[in-house]
Amino acid sequence: MRITGGEFGGRSLKVPAGEAVRTTQDRVRGALFSMLQFELQGAAVLDLFAGSGSVGLEALSRGASRATFVELAPRHAACLQANIATVGAEARCAVVKADVYAWLATAAGGFDVAYADPPYELGAEKGYARVLALLAARDVVKAGGLFIAEMKGRQSPDASPLWDLVRDRVYGQ
């Protein structure tokens, strides 16, 4: 896997071994960041269920000022730390080793973009309504900010009175 564009474009990233991490495909990340290109300059980005950190690192590569990664699995967090070091972005990154739901319940605000890519089973089981509610209740994402969720193609986005659906795209599964 590699960073698809920007400052770190072409750099290879490590992916934790095993099936627990499902990385966001290069073409999906490319499409996502094409949509976000005008939202990222100077943005504070939150990467939830971060895994290898490819999305948050791609955001930094394309102009975000800082990224916070939340990942519970120690092996995944170690891989994420190595990827941050590979691109030399330590000063612009924070890695939080915690359960996303527990962390969000106490999180401080200030993010322009939040991205969540939980394991598909967890996303299908818990949905995103709880994440959306916690993000709003704690003002984790600034007014006018964006929340992006990656989920199975057949799963529909959860409706929330506090959020407006801007786009819904399907890429494979």
PASEBA-1860 file (N, C-alpha, C; in nm, 3 decimals):
! residues 173
1> MRITGGEF> 0.085/-0.116/0.000/0.000/0.000/0.000/0.091/0.123/0.000 ~ 0.040/0.230/-0.061/0.121/0.351/-0.072/0.033/0.475/-0.056 ~ 0.098/0.588/-0.027/0.030/0.718/-0.027/0.010/0.755/-0.174 ~ -0.112/0.799/-0.210/-0.143/0.819/-0.351/-0.112/0.958/-0.404 ~ -0.095/1.058/-0.317/-0.067/1.192/-0.368/-0.015/1.285/-0.262 ~ 0.028/1.403/-0.305/0.073/1.506/-0.213/0.218/1.491/-0.171 ~ 0.250/1.552/-0.058/0.386/1.560/-0.004/0.453/1.423/0.011 ~ 0.378/1.322/0.055/0.434/1.188/0.077/0.399/1.092/-0.036
9> GGRSLKVP> 0.347/1.144/-0.146/0.299/1.061/-0.257/0.401/0.956/-0.300 ~ 0.353/0.833/-0.316/0.437/0.722/-0.360/0.505/0.647/-0.248 ~ 0.506/0.702/-0.127/0.571/0.632/-0.015/0.491/0.508/0.022 ~ 0.562/0.400/0.047/0.499/0.273/0.086/0.472/0.273/0.236 ~ 0.358/0.215/0.272/0.320/0.201/0.413/0.311/0.054/0.449 ~ 0.340/0.023/0.573/0.325/-0.113/0.623/0.179/-0.136/0.659 ~ 0.138/-0.262/0.652/0.003/-0.301/0.691/0.018/-0.414/0.792 ~ -0.052/-0.408/0.905/-0.043/-0.517/1.001/-0.082/-0.650/0.937
17> AGEAVRTT> -0.008/-0.755/0.969/-0.037/-0.887/0.914/-0.170/-0.938/0.964 ~ -0.234/-1.025/0.887/-0.360/-1.086/0.926/-0.478/-1.019/0.861 ~ -0.595/-1.072/0.891/-0.717/-1.023/0.828/-0.790/-0.920/0.912 ~ -0.737/-0.886/1.029/-0.806/-0.791/1.118/-0.808/-0.650/1.060 ~ -0.710/-0.615/0.978/-0.704/-0.483/0.917/-0.741/-0.495/0.770 ~ -0.838/-0.417/0.730/-0.882/-0.412/0.590/-0.848/-0.272/0.543 ~ -0.740/-0.261/0.467/-0.694/-0.128/0.426/-0.785/-0.069/0.320 ~ -0.796/0.062/0.323/-0.872/0.133/0.222/-0.793/0.130/0.092
25> QDRVRGAL> -0.853/0.079/-0.013/-0.785/0.063/-0.141/-0.735/0.198/-0.193 ~ -0.623/0.192/-0.267/-0.564/0.314/-0.324/-0.667/0.391/-0.406 ~ -0.745/0.323/-0.488/-0.840/0.394/-0.575/-0.951/0.459/-0.494 ~ -0.991/0.397/-0.384/-1.094/0.455/-0.298/-1.038/0.577/-0.226 ~ -0.915/0.565/-0.173/-0.852/0.680/-0.108/-0.833/0.793/-0.207 ~ -0.793/0.759/-0.329/-0.776/0.862/-0.432/-0.906/0.936/-0.460 ~ -1.016/0.860/-0.472/-1.147/0.921/-0.497/-1.191/1.006/-0.378 ~ -1.170/0.953/-0.258/-1.206/1.027/-0.136/-1.132/1.160/-0.129
33> FSMLQFEL> -1.004/1.156/-0.151/-0.926/1.279/-0.138/-0.945/1.374/-0.255 ~ -0.992/1.323/-0.365/-1.032/1.412/-0.474/-1.153/1.494/-0.430 ~ -1.246/1.430/-0.359/-1.364/1.500/-0.308/-1.328/1.599/-0.196 ~ -1.224/1.566/-0.119/-1.187/1.646/-0.002/-1.080/1.752/-0.030 ~ -1.033/1.761/-0.153/-0.916/1.845/-0.181/-0.926/1.988/-0.129 ~ -1.044/2.047/-0.128/-1.058/2.185/-0.083/-1.088/2.196/0.066 ~ -1.105/2.083/0.133/-1.136/2.081/0.276/-1.012/2.058/0.361 ~ -0.901/2.017/0.301/-0.787/1.968/0.378/-0.682/2.072/0.415
41> QGAAVLDL> -0.670/2.180/0.343/-0.563/2.276/0.372/-0.572/2.326/0.515 ~ -0.472/2.289/0.594/-0.466/2.332/0.733/-0.562/2.260/0.827 ~ -0.629/2.158/0.779/-0.731/2.088/0.858/-0.670/2.000/0.967 ~ -0.748/1.985/1.074/-0.718/1.888/1.179/-0.803/1.764/1.148 ~ -0.738/1.650/1.134/-0.805/1.527/1.090/-0.803/1.424/1.202 ~ -0.914/1.355/1.219/-0.929/1.248/1.317/-0.953/1.118/1.242 ~ -0.865/1.020/1.262/-0.874/0.889/1.196/-0.910/0.786/1.302 ~ -1.036/0.744/1.302/-1.087/0.648/1.401/-1.075/0.506/1.348
49> FAGSGSVG> -1.045/0.410/1.438/-1.018/0.271/1.397/-0.904/0.276/1.295 ~ -0.796/0.343/1.328/-0.694/0.386/1.233/-0.619/0.274/1.162 ~ -0.601/0.159/1.224/-0.527/0.052/1.157/-0.387/0.099/1.120 ~ -0.355/0.094/0.991/-0.222/0.136/0.943/-0.208/0.288/0.938 ~ -0.318/0.361/0.947/-0.314/0.506/0.942/-0.311/0.564/0.802 ~ -0.340/0.483/0.702/-0.327/0.528/0.564/-0.413/0.649/0.531 ~ -0.533/0.658/0.586/-0.621/0.770/0.553/-0.572/0.899/0.619 ~ -0.538/0.894/0.746/-0.487/1.012/0.813/-0.355/1.060/0.755
57> LEALSRGA> -0.268/0.967/0.717/-0.140/1.004/0.657/-0.161/1.061/0.517 ~ -0.256/1.008/0.445/-0.290/1.064/0.313/-0.341/1.207/0.329 ~ -0.422/1.231/0.433/-0.473/1.366/0.459/-0.357/1.462/0.489 ~ -0.262/1.419/0.570/-0.145/1.502/0.598/-0.066/1.530/0.471 ~ -0.050/1.428/0.390/0.024/1.442/0.265/-0.040/1.544/0.173 ~ -0.172/1.557/0.183/-0.246/1.646/0.093/-0.284/1.780/0.156 ~ -0.222/1.815/0.269/-0.240/1.951/0.321/-0.296/1.965/0.460 ~ -0.340/1.859/0.524/-0.389/1.872/0.662/-0.272/1.912/0.752
65> SRATFVEL> -0.303/1.988/0.856/-0.197/2.037/0.945/-0.161/1.935/1.053 ~ -0.260/1.857/1.096/-0.234/1.757/1.200/-0.333/1.644/1.189 ~ -0.294/1.528/1.245/-0.382/1.412/1.245/-0.373/1.342/1.379 ~ -0.489/1.301/1.429/-0.498/1.220/1.550/-0.554/1.085/1.509 ~ -0.485/0.980/1.548/-0.523/0.844/1.514/-0.568/0.772/1.641 ~ -0.683/0.705/1.636/-0.730/0.628/1.751/-0.735/0.482/1.709 ~ -0.658/0.399/1.779/-0.647/0.257/1.747/-0.629/0.180/1.876 ~ -0.705/0.074/1.894/-0.700/-0.005/2.017/-0.595/-0.115/2.012
73> APRHAACL> -0.582/-0.187/1.901/-0.493/-0.303/1.893/-0.346/-0.260/1.901 ~ -0.271/-0.311/1.998/-0.131/-0.271/2.014/-0.046/-0.298/1.889 ~ -0.067/-0.411/1.823/0.010/-0.445/1.703/-0.019/-0.346/1.590 ~ -0.145/-0.307/1.576/-0.182/-0.209/1.473/-0.126/-0.071/1.506 ~ -0.132/-0.034/1.634/-0.078/0.095/1.676/0.073/0.102/1.651 ~ 0.144/-0.009/1.673/0.288/-0.013/1.647/0.317/0.004/1.498 ~ 0.239/-0.059/1.413/0.252/-0.045/1.269/0.224/0.101/1.228 ~ 0.121/0.158/1.286/0.085/0.298/1.261/0.200/0.391/1.299
81> QANIATVG> 0.260/0.369/1.416/0.373/0.452/1.459/0.489/0.440/1.359 ~ 0.514/0.319/1.310/0.620/0.298/1.211/0.589/0.373/1.082 ~ 0.463/0.373/1.039/0.424/0.445/0.917/0.440/0.596/0.933 ~ 0.407/0.647/1.050/0.424/0.790/1.077/0.573/0.825/1.068 ~ 0.658/0.741/1.125/0.803/0.763/1.119/0.854/0.753/0.975 ~ 0.799/0.661/0.897/0.841/0.643/0.758/0.824/0.771/0.678 ~ 0.714/0.842/0.700/0.689/0.966/0.625/0.744/1.089/0.697 ~ 0.796/1.071/0.818/0.855/1.182/0.893/0.754/1.282/0.945
89> AEARCAVV> 0.637/1.233/0.987/0.530/1.324/1.030/0.505/1.320/1.181 ~ 0.602/1.278/1.259/0.582/1.263/1.403/0.532/1.391/1.470 ~ 0.583/1.505/1.429/0.546/1.632/1.492/0.402/1.673/1.463 ~ 0.342/1.615/1.361/0.206/1.652/1.321/0.103/1.545/1.358 ~ 0.147/1.442/1.431/0.058/1.329/1.460/0.049/1.299/1.609 ~ -0.067/1.250/1.648/-0.088/1.196/1.782/-0.155/1.061/1.765 ~ -0.104/0.960/1.836/-0.163/0.827/1.833/-0.224/0.799/1.970 ~ -0.353/0.771/1.971/-0.424/0.739/2.094/-0.455/0.590/2.091
97> KADVYAWL> -0.403/0.517/2.191/-0.428/0.373/2.200/-0.548/0.353/2.292 ~ -0.667/0.344/2.231/-0.790/0.336/2.311/-0.903/0.280/2.226 ~ -1.008/0.237/2.294/-1.132/0.200/2.228/-1.196/0.328/2.175 ~ -1.235/0.328/2.050/-1.288/0.449/1.987/-1.410/0.502/2.062 ~ -1.504/0.416/2.096/-1.626/0.461/2.161/-1.597/0.521/2.298 ~ -1.508/0.460/2.375/-1.472/0.513/2.507/-1.398/0.646/2.492 ~ -1.307/0.654/2.395/-1.232/0.777/2.373/-1.324/0.891/2.331 ~ -1.416/0.863/2.240/-1.509/0.967/2.193/-1.595/1.022/2.306
105> ATAAGGFD> -1.625/0.940/2.405/-1.709/0.984/2.516/-1.641/1.091/2.601 ~ -1.508/1.103/2.588/-1.435/1.203/2.666/-1.350/1.295/2.578 ~ -1.360/1.282/2.448/-1.273/1.355/2.355/-1.299/1.505/2.357 ~ -1.193/1.578/2.328/-1.204/1.723/2.311/-1.226/1.753/2.163 ~ -1.281/1.868/2.135/-1.316/1.904/1.998/-1.201/1.963/1.919 ~ -1.238/2.019/1.805/-1.141/2.089/1.725/-1.104/2.025/1.592 ~ -1.172/1.919/1.552/-1.138/1.853/1.426/-1.225/1.905/1.312 ~ -1.163/1.917/1.197/-1.235/1.961/1.078/-1.293/1.842/1.001
113> VAYADPPY> -1.221/1.730/1.005/-1.262/1.609/0.933/-1.240/1.490/1.025 ~ -1.342/1.405/1.036/-1.329/1.279/1.110/-1.361/1.166/1.015 ~ -1.281/1.060/1.022/-1.297/0.945/0.934/-1.305/0.820/1.021 ~ -1.400/0.733/0.992/-1.415/0.608/1.067/-1.422/0.491/0.971 ~ -1.338/0.392/0.997/-1.337/0.269/0.918/-1.324/0.151/1.013 ~ -1.431/0.123/1.089/-1.423/0.009/1.180/-1.426/-0.122/1.104 ~ -1.388/-0.231/1.170/-1.408/-0.361/1.104/-1.554/-0.370/1.059 ~ -1.577/-0.423/0.940/-1.713/-0.425/0.884/-1.815/-0.485/0.980
121> ELGAEKGY> -1.777/-0.590/1.051/-1.872/-0.654/1.144/-1.912/-0.558/1.256 ~ -1.814/-0.483/1.309/-1.843/-0.387/1.415/-1.930/-0.274/1.363 ~ -1.898/-0.225/1.244/-1.978/-0.118/1.184/-2.121/-0.162/1.157 ~ -2.137/-0.287/1.111/-2.271/-0.339/1.085/-2.347/-0.362/1.215 ~ -2.274/-0.411/1.316/-2.337/-0.441/1.445/-2.376/-0.314/1.520 ~ -2.285/-0.218/1.530/-2.309/-0.098/1.609/-2.359/0.018/1.525 ~ -2.340/0.011/1.394/-2.380/0.121/1.309/-2.294/0.243/1.339 ~ -2.335/0.355/1.286/-2.259/0.478/1.304/-2.335/0.581/1.384
129> ARVLALLA> -2.458/0.552/1.420/-2.539/0.649/1.494/-2.472/0.688/1.626 ~ -2.412/0.590/1.695/-2.347/0.619/1.823/-2.224/0.708/1.801 ~ -2.145/0.678/1.697/-2.028/0.761/1.667/-2.073/0.902/1.634 ~ -2.176/0.915/1.549/-2.227/1.047/1.512/-2.276/1.124/1.635 ~ -2.348/1.056/1.724/-2.399/1.121/1.844/-2.284/1.168/1.935 ~ -2.182/1.082/1.952/-2.069/1.120/2.037/-1.990/1.235/1.976 ~ -1.971/1.233/1.845/-1.900/1.342/1.778/-1.973/1.474/1.799 ~ -2.106/1.471/1.789/-2.185/1.593/1.805/-2.193/1.637/1.952
137> ARDVVKAG> -2.216/1.542/2.042/-2.232/1.576/2.184/-2.106/1.639/2.242 ~ -1.991/1.594/2.197/-1.864/1.643/2.250/-1.803/1.752/2.161 ~ -1.876/1.794/2.056/-1.823/1.893/1.961/-1.685/1.853/1.911 ~ -1.667/1.723/1.886/-1.538/1.672/1.839/-1.508/1.727/1.701 ~ -1.610/1.733/1.616/-1.596/1.790/1.483/-1.656/1.930/1.486 ~ -1.580/2.027/1.437/-1.625/2.166/1.435/-1.752/2.181/1.352 ~ -1.830/2.283/1.379/-1.947/2.314/1.298/-1.902/2.330/1.153 ~ -1.973/2.267/1.062/-1.937/2.271/0.922/-1.835/2.167/0.883
145> GLFIAEMK> -1.788/2.089/0.980/-1.689/1.984/0.953/-1.752/1.863/0.888 ~ -1.668/1.765/0.858/-1.713/1.646/0.787/-1.685/1.519/0.866 ~ -1.778/1.425/0.856/-1.758/1.289/0.907/-1.769/1.195/0.788 ~ -1.671/1.110/0.772/-1.667/1.014/0.662/-1.662/0.875/0.722 ~ -1.746/0.785/0.672/-1.748/0.648/0.720/-1.730/0.553/0.605 ~ -1.647/0.451/0.628/-1.633/0.344/0.530/-1.710/0.225/0.586 ~ -1.797/0.169/0.502/-1.881/0.056/0.545/-1.905/-0.037/0.428 ~ -1.964/-0.151/0.458/-1.999/-0.245/0.351/-2.092/-0.177/0.252
153> GRQSPDAS> -2.079/-0.213/0.125/-2.158/-0.151/0.020/-2.307/-0.164/0.039 ~ -2.350/-0.272/0.101/-2.495/-0.293/0.119/-2.548/-0.229/0.248 ~ -2.460/-0.170/0.328/-2.503/-0.102/0.450/-2.539/0.042/0.417 ~ -2.650/0.088/0.470/-2.692/0.226/0.447/-2.641/0.316/0.558 ~ -2.609/0.441/0.527/-2.567/0.534/0.631/-2.680/0.555/0.732 ~ -2.642/0.565/0.859/-2.740/0.593/0.964/-2.789/0.737/0.951 ~ -2.918/0.755/0.966/-2.974/0.891/0.966/-2.948/0.954/1.103 ~ -2.922/1.081/1.104/-2.900/1.153/1.228/-2.955/1.294/1.213
161> PLWDLVRD> -3.034/1.341/1.311/-3.086/1.477/1.301/-2.977/1.583/1.314 ~ -2.859/1.543/1.362/-2.751/1.639/1.384/-2.655/1.649/1.265 ~ -2.672/1.564/1.165/-2.580/1.557/1.052/-2.659/1.552/0.922 ~ -2.603/1.609/0.817/-2.661/1.600/0.683/-2.575/1.508/0.598 ~ -2.638/1.418/0.523/-2.565/1.332/0.431/-2.530/1.415/0.308 ~ -2.400/1.427/0.279/-2.355/1.507/0.167/-2.336/1.419/0.044 ~ -2.269/1.306/0.061/-2.245/1.213/-0.050/-2.248/1.071/0.001 ~ -2.286/0.979/-0.087/-2.284/0.836/-0.059/-2.233/0.768/-0.184
169> RVYGQ> -2.119/0.704/-0.174/-2.057/0.638/-0.289/-2.035/0.492/-0.260 ~ -2.041/0.408/-0.361/-2.014/0.266/-0.347/-1.894/0.230/-0.435 ~ -1.794/0.167/-0.373/-1.675/0.119/-0.442/-1.660/-0.029/-0.405 ~ -1.700/-0.116/-0.493/-1.688/-0.260/-0.465/-1.771/-0.298/-0.343 ~ -1.708/-0.377/-0.256/-1.776/-0.426/-0.138/-1.792/-0.318/-0.033
END
